């Protein structure tokens, strides 16, 4: 198996300091603000990013240590394969979130709808582009069995505290 090495290009700062109290997706972190500090050597790459309303952040689940191939995700008690979820117990601890970009000041991005832990190492930034990222006729697998009410309850802060 090949091994790849990635270098952090910055750090994500959020009010979320406890994994069990962190929203499970940006949709459940509405209006929660944070910042992304991009290392100075990469800040020139932020040119024109301020023209986008949303960005993809790829980051490391730095507090996740265990790998499980079958898990019961936060929104359902039924076990599923980890690759059919966005759970942190992945073989490669890579997270992906779409956040609202509020502003860019030098090497600092001000963002909203943050669902990641404070101090998460930033791996990459990509602009959200409606033309490329929005799809019609999407099937969401087992997620379609979860009602909006259940998702709202389980996706909010604090639910994960008592649920594996």
PyMOL commands that set and color helices and strands:
alter all, ss='L'
color gray80, all
select helices_A, chain A and resi 19-21+26-28+40-46+49-51+82-84+130-133+141-145+148-155+159-162
alter helices_A, ss='H'
color red, helices_A
select strands_A, chain A and resi 10-13+33-38+54-60+70-72+79-81+94-105+108-112+120-127
alter strands_A, ss='S'
color yellow, strands_A
deselect
rebuild
show_as cartoon
